[in-house]
Amino acid sequence: MSIDLFLRTKNQPTRRQIEKIIFPLGWKKATYYSGYKGLSYYWFNENNYESTRGCWLFIDYNPVENVPKDTKVVFHAYSNAGRSFADLEAQNNVIKQLKKAFLGSLYNPQEGVCSYLYYEIPEFTVIERGCSIVYRNFINNIITSKIAVQDDIDEFNYKKENLPWMLRFDKGIIINNLIIPYIVSSIEEFLKNFFVIYVNNQESIQKNILKKLDLHSFKNMYTKKVTIGDEYARLTSFQNIPKIISAFNEIEIDIEKILNVNKIFNKKEINIKKVIAKYITIRHKIVHEAFIDIEINKNDILTLIFATENFIDEFKLYMKKNKNIIIDIDEYL
């Protein structure tokens, strides 16, 4: 759901006058916004993951509908569902500064009143904001995987006219094989990025990690301005289950418990840890040996996706219950 805030003014400021006000606030010229042809600007604050969606500012020099008489310019501040407290604050603030400079009347269509937006969005911690971005990227990758899954070929009829080994040239089998490293890499990327954010914002854990770093690591952190989380992640592997468990033990998160659960998929009980471990092994063969498994079918990929989705759900529940950390803040925004 979008949230909008309008400023209608009888003045007609130039683009330069407008940018003189909004650029110091952190706004930047937007190159493109679907369906809008006028001036548009974008605000997004990456510092400490303050923004989750950012916000837009559209400027209409030819308003024709639903505006007070003699209105020459309409400023439209806009944000999407999932916006953060900082995004909403920036949306209010830019209109406030423009009103101060060019006067005009406010309109808040959500409430049907002439006022600024209400702050009903909770403020989350740096860990929660950062991990929510990592979580959202992970979910988007899983959605991409679902879209890419290919149907099985009619193997019986195929083999009547082709030798079995020729299945490795079937487009569907090739794509389903390539989905495996994509999903496994998505798991690794999620765990690594979560690890970095968590370490960078937990002082007690940092103290323990600092004791394990050598002189080369301290040099990296000083000369390359690498964070302690990034440096320790560089020294850690997230490419197999035992090493993942070991890494997360270092930050006092029991990922063995999160992974080692049984679920029912297609009327069959599966173990999340075993499924993911199996496809990590297959991923290594695909990536490092250019291996194509002609036995891989649609159900195999759907099983991996199911296990991956359940893993992230268990991870999310564990963090909320045991660490009081919400990693899917979109549910609350």
JODALIN-V527157 format. One record per residue. OMEGA is omega as a letter, one per 20 degrees, with the letter a starting at -180 (999 if undefined). Layout:
# JODALIN-V527157
omega->OMEGA
omega->OMEGA
This chain:
# JODALIN-V527157
omega->r
omega->r
omega->a
omega->r
omega->a
omega->r
omega->r
omega->a
omega->r
omega->r
omega->a
omega->a
omega->r
omega->r
omega->a
omega->r
omega->r
omega->a
omega->r
omega->r
omega->a
omega->a
omega->r
omega->r
omega->r
omega->r
omega->r
omega->r
omega->r
omega->a
omega->a
omega->r
omega->a
omega->r
omega->a
omega->a
omega->a
omega->r
omega->r
omega->a
omega->a
omega->r
omega->r
omega->a
omega->a
omega->a
omega->r
omega->r
omega->a
omega->a
omega->r
omega->r
omega->a
omega->r
omega->a
omega->r
omega->r
omega->a
omega->a
omega->r
omega->a
omega->a
omega->a
omega->a
omega->r
omega->r
omega->r
omega->r
omega->r
omega->r
omega->a
omega->a
omega->r
omega->r
omega->a
omega->r
omega->a
omega->r
omega->a
omega->r
omega->a
omega->r
omega->r
omega->r
omega->a
omega->r
omega->a
omega->r
omega->r
omega->r
omega->r
omega->a
omega->a
omega->r
omega->r
omega->a
omega->r
omega->r
omega->r
omega->a
omega->a
omega->a
omega->r
omega->a
omega->r
omega->r
omega->r
omega->a
omega->r
omega->a
omega->a
omega->a
omega->r
omega->a
omega->r
omega->a
omega->r
omega->a
omega->r
omega->a
omega->r
omega->r
omega->a
omega->r
omega->r
omega->r
omega->a
omega->a
omega->a
omega->a
omega->r
omega->r
omega->r
omega->r
omega->a
omega->r
omega->r
omega->r
omega->r
omega->r
omega->r
omega->r
omega->r
omega->r
omega->a
omega->r
omega->a
omega->a
omega->a
omega->r
omega->r
omega->r
omega->r
omega->a
omega->a
omega->a
omega->r
omega->a
omega->r
omega->a
omega->a
omega->r
omega->a
omega->a
omega->r
omega->r
omega->a
omega->r
omega->r
omega->a
omega->a
omega->r
omega->r
omega->a
omega->r
omega->r
omega->a
omega->r
omega->a
omega->r
omega->r
omega->r
omega->a
omega->r
omega->r
omega->r
omega->a
omega->a
omega->r
omega->a
omega->r
omega->a
omega->r
omega->a
omega->a
omega->a
omega->a
omega->a
omega->a
omega->a
omega->r
omega->a
omega->a
omega->r
omega->r
omega->a
omega->r
omega->a
omega->a
omega->r
omega->a
omega->a
omega->r
omega->a
omega->a
omega->r
omega->r
omega->r
omega->r
omega->a
omega->a
omega->a
omega->a
omega->a
omega->r
omega->r
omega->r
omega->r
omega->r
omega->a
omega->a
omega->r
omega->r
omega->a
omega->a
omega->r
omega->r
omega->a
omega->r
omega->a
omega->a
omega->a
omega->r
omega->r
omega->r
omega->a
omega->a
omega->r
omega->r
omega->a
omega->r
omega->r
omega->a
omega->a
omega->r
omega->r
omega->a
omega->a
omega->a
omega->r
omega->r
omega->r
omega->r
omega->r
omega->a
omega->r
omega->a
omega->r
omega->r
omega->r
omega->a
omega->a
omega->a
omega->r
omega->a
omega->r
omega->r
omega->a
omega->r
omega->r
omega->r
omega->r
omega->a
omega->a
omega->r
omega->a
omega->a
omega->a
omega->a
omega->a
omega->r
omega->a
omega->a
omega->r
omega->a
omega->r
omega->a
omega->a
omega->r
omega->a
omega->r
omega->r
omega->r
omega->r
omega->r
omega->r
omega->a
omega->r
omega->r
omega->r
omega->a
omega->r
omega->r
omega->r
omega->a
omega->r
omega->r
omega->a
omega->a
omega->a
omega->a
omega->a
omega->a
omega->r
omega->r
omega->a
omega->r
omega->a
omega->r
omega->r
omega->a
omega->a
omega->999
